[in-house]
């Protein structure tokens, strides 16, 4: 599990699906998937 804090202070949770693809799940934008590094400049493994 990877927790990412974006510039606007929101936190996104990254997880891998059954096919090994990276999916981004944000509580602020449910259903929207993004793996763009520009949306998450500060990442910390927890």
C-alpha positions as CSV (number, residue, x, y, z in Angstrom):
1,X,0.0,0.0,0.0
2,X,1.3,3.4,-0.9
3,X,0.0,6.6,0.6
4,X,0.5,9.8,-1.4
5,X,0.0,13.4,-0.3
6,X,-0.6,15.8,-3.2
7,X,0.1,19.5,-3.3
8,X,-3.4,20.4,-2.2
9,X,-3.2,18.2,0.9
10,X,-5.4,15.4,-0.3
11,X,-4.3,11.9,0.3
12,X,-4.5,9.2,-2.4
13,X,-4.1,5.4,-1.8
14,X,-2.4,3.4,-4.5
15,X,-3.1,-0.3,-4.9
16,X,-2.5,-3.0,-7.5
17,X,-5.4,-4.8,-9.1
18,X,-5.5,-8.6,-9.9
19,X,-3.6,-7.9,-13.2
20,X,-0.8,-6.0,-11.4
21,X,-1.8,-2.6,-12.8
22,X,-1.5,0.4,-10.5
23,X,-4.8,2.0,-9.6
24,X,-5.2,5.3,-7.7
25,X,-8.2,5.5,-5.4
26,X,-8.9,9.0,-4.0
27,X,-11.7,9.6,-1.5
28,X,-12.2,13.1,-3.0
29,X,-12.7,11.7,-6.5
30,X,-14.3,8.2,-6.3
31,X,-14.1,6.1,-9.4
32,X,-11.4,8.2,-11.0
33,X,-8.2,6.3,-11.6
34,X,-4.9,8.1,-12.3
35,X,-1.2,7.1,-12.0
36,X,0.1,10.4,-13.1
37,X,3.3,11.3,-11.1
38,X,2.6,15.0,-11.6
39,X,-0.5,14.7,-9.4
40,X,1.5,13.2,-6.5
41,X,4.9,15.0,-6.1
42,X,5.4,13.8,-2.5
43,X,5.1,10.0,-2.0
44,X,5.9,8.1,1.1
45,X,5.8,4.3,1.5
46,X,3.9,3.3,4.6
